Amino acid sequence: MKKIIVPVDFSEYSEYALEAAAAIAKEHDSELMVMHMLEISDAVLNTGDLEQGEKAVFLLKIAEQKFETFLDKPYLEGLTVTPVVKHFKVFSELAEVAANHSVDLIVMGSQGASGFSEIFVGSNTEKVVRHSEVPVLVVKEKLSSVEFNNVVFANDFSGKSMKAYKKAMTLFKSMNVTPHVLYVNLPSDHFRNSDEIDEKITTFLTKADGNLDNKDNVTVVNDYTVEGGVFNYANKIDADLIAVATHGRTGFLHFFEGSISEDIANHASLPVLTFKM
């Protein structure tokens, strides 16, 4: 893991993300790119009006001053930190920067439970997740550690989720983490018996990994909802991270032949790591 992007708005939640990203960077000898997106309109930037031009320069200088203060943190000492200021709040541009610089991870902060409901229904975080081909780690509070030893990775073992599964396994391997891959068996039309589930998992792993080495790391639970199954199992093993796949068109993941409720985003107290399908 060589490069990590941290989008910031200078809030306390941005600082949670920055500190978490710094800890990860120290573990992996990574470079941090800290990005702030201004909300300067195209009209302000392109106008010939002297007053508007001065306004744009003023906003840029304010951002630079905030950056200087925001990045003056002891936990950043010894790290290579590159501040980046973008004129527009265009989140697809962040994805482009990530692609152009071969970024391995994006770390973002978000408000706690009261505001987290907005993550996948139009918020800044959702927009980043929607456009990013790079995994996105979302944190809602100050993390005591980034040593994620008990990771739950929810998967439906469908062909559509194979891309996300491969990304996840590659990243977890670089982090020396063996995740608990979780399949939630639902009642009604989604229910499968033990033999059907075993066949589904075996077929998926054979295609994705070329072997069945990871089969011992797969857990099947029965629950009424996917989010309930994820939360119950995460609590059972005292997980420190929940990982899920996301759909580029709609934000939060539509999988398990249906859709995951936003309850995972709304109520998860753990950090959430997303992988685009």
Solvent accessible surface area in square Angstrom, and as a share of the most:
residue,aa,sasa,rsa
1,M,31,0.14
2,K,134,0.57
3,K,53,0.22
4,I,0,0.00
5,I,0,0.00
6,V,0,0.00
7,P,15,0.09
8,V,9,0.05
9,D,86,0.44
10,F,43,0.18
11,S,40,0.26
12,E,99,0.45
13,Y,54,0.21
14,S,7,0.04
15,E,54,0.24
16,Y,49,0.19
17,A,0,0.00
18,L,0,0.00
19,E,48,0.22
20,A,4,0.03
21,A,0,0.00
22,A,1,0.00
23,A,38,0.30
24,I,5,0.03
25,A,0,0.00
26,K,105,0.44
27,E,111,0.50
28,H,45,0.20
29,D,120,0.62
30,S,7,0.04
31,E,45,0.20
32,L,0,0.00
33,M,8,0.03
34,V,0,0.00
35,M,1,0.00
36,H,25,0.11
37,M,15,0.07
38,L,17,0.08
39,E,137,0.61
40,I,5,0.03
41,S,58,0.37
42,D,84,0.43
43,A,72,0.56
44,V,19,0.11
45,L,53,0.26
46,N,106,0.55
47,T,50,0.29
48,G,85,0.82
49,D,72,0.38
50,L,138,0.69
51,E,128,0.57
52,Q,67,0.30
53,G,27,0.26
54,E,101,0.45
55,K,103,0.44
56,A,7,0.05
57,V,78,0.45
58,F,124,0.52
59,L,57,0.28
60,L,44,0.22
61,K,112,0.47
62,I,60,0.30
63,A,2,0.02
64,E,104,0.46
65,Q,111,0.50
66,K,101,0.43
67,F,9,0.04
68,E,136,0.61
69,T,101,0.59
70,F,17,0.07
71,L,33,0.16
72,D,115,0.60
73,K,40,0.17
74,P,101,0.64
75,Y,42,0.16
76,L,12,0.06
77,E,127,0.57
78,G,89,0.86
79,L,31,0.15
80,T,85,0.49
81,V,40,0.23
82,T,52,0.30
83,P,71,0.45
84,V,30,0.17
85,V,43,0.25
86,K,51,0.22
87,H,72,0.32
88,F,68,0.28
89,K,80,0.34
90,V,70,0.40
91,F,20,0.08
92,S,36,0.23
93,E,45,0.20
94,L,1,0.00
95,A,19,0.15
96,E,98,0.44
97,V,14,0.08
98,A,1,0.01
99,A,75,0.58
100,N,122,0.62
101,H,78,0.35
102,S,86,0.56
103,V,11,0.06
104,D,51,0.26
105,L,4,0.02
106,I,0,0.00
107,V,0,0.00
108,M,13,0.06
109,G,17,0.17
110,S,14,0.09
111,Q,97,0.43
112,G,23,0.23
113,A,71,0.55
114,S,110,0.71
115,G,17,0.16
116,F,1,0.00
117,S,42,0.27
118,E,94,0.42
119,I,3,0.01
120,F,10,0.04
121,V,74,0.43
122,G,41,0.40
123,S,29,0.19
124,N,60,0.31
125,T,8,0.04
126,E,1,0.01
127,K,78,0.33
128,V,2,0.01
129,V,2,0.01
130,R,84,0.31
131,H,78,0.35
132,S,3,0.02
133,E,88,0.40
134,V,20,0.12
135,P,15,0.09
136,V,1,0.01
137,L,3,0.02
138,V,1,0.01
139,V,0,0.00
140,K,18,0.08
141,E,92,0.41
142,K,119,0.51
143,L,36,0.18
144,S,123,0.80
145,S,59,0.38
146,V,19,0.11
147,E,110,0.49
148,F,7,0.03
149,N,108,0.55
150,N,49,0.25
151,V,0,0.00
152,V,0,0.00
153,F,2,0.01
154,A,1,0.01
155,N,3,0.01
156,D,8,0.04
157,F,6,0.03
158,S,27,0.17
159,G,63,0.60
160,K,161,0.68
161,S,1,0.01
162,M,35,0.16
163,K,94,0.40
164,A,0,0.00
165,Y,0,0.00
166,K,95,0.40
167,K,46,0.20
168,A,0,0.00
169,M,32,0.14
170,T,98,0.57
171,L,14,0.07
172,F,1,0.00
173,K,167,0.71
174,S,48,0.31
175,M,27,0.12
176,N,143,0.73
177,V,19,0.11
178,T,87,0.50
179,P,8,0.05
180,H,54,0.24
181,V,2,0.01
182,L,0,0.00
183,Y,5,0.02
184,V,2,0.01
185,N,5,0.03
186,L,22,0.11
187,P,56,0.35
188,S,92,0.59
189,D,141,0.73
190,H,55,0.25
191,F,116,0.48
192,R,55,0.20
193,N,75,0.38
194,S,93,0.60
195,D,115,0.59
196,E,86,0.38
197,I,11,0.06
198,D,68,0.35
199,E,119,0.53
200,K,46,0.19
201,I,7,0.03
202,T,39,0.23
203,T,63,0.37
204,F,7,0.03
205,L,1,0.00
206,T,70,0.41
207,K,140,0.59
208,A,14,0.11
209,D,47,0.25
210,G,60,0.58
211,N,66,0.34
212,L,76,0.38
213,D,112,0.58
214,N,38,0.20
215,K,59,0.25
216,D,139,0.72
217,N,47,0.24
218,V,23,0.13
219,T,38,0.22
220,V,61,0.35
221,V,32,0.18
222,N,114,0.58
223,D,32,0.16
224,Y,184,0.70
225,T,59,0.34
226,V,7,0.04
227,E,21,0.10
228,G,18,0.17
229,G,1,0.01
230,V,0,0.00
231,F,43,0.18
232,N,88,0.45
233,Y,21,0.08
234,A,4,0.03
235,N,117,0.60
236,K,166,0.71
237,I,37,0.19
238,D,115,0.60
239,A,9,0.07
240,D,43,0.22
241,L,1,0.00
242,I,1,0.01
243,A,0,0.00
244,V,0,0.00
245,A,3,0.02
246,T,2,0.01
247,H,39,0.17
248,G,18,0.17
249,R,184,0.67
250,T,65,0.38
251,G,0,0.00
252,F,10,0.04
253,L,1,0.00
254,H,88,0.39
255,F,6,0.03
256,F,13,0.06
257,E,113,0.51
258,G,39,0.37
259,S,67,0.43
260,I,9,0.05
261,S,43,0.28
262,E,66,0.29
263,D,48,0.25
264,I,0,0.00
265,A,2,0.02
266,N,29,0.15
267,H,119,0.53
268,A,2,0.02
269,S,81,0.52
270,L,42,0.21
271,P,9,0.06
272,V,3,0.01
273,L,4,0.02
274,T,3,0.02
275,F,1,0.00
276,K,36,0.15
277,M,32,0.14
